[in-house]
């Protein structure tokens, strides 16, 4: 049971990471494909970080600080 909870948490982290970095690109590509012309539905925010990015950044800060 614990194994499946860990799998679920890992899947959610991966989904959050992909959605944060590639979500606007995917949405704009699908909207452009459906409308037949170049459409920008969602603005891309290059400064936005996912939970995984924040965790990696915190880990690197803690390791480099020692």
Secondary structure, 3 states (H helix, E strand, C coil): CHHHHHHHHHHHHHHHHHHHHHHHHHHHHHHHHHHCCCCCCCCCCCCCCCHHHHHHHHHHHHHHHC
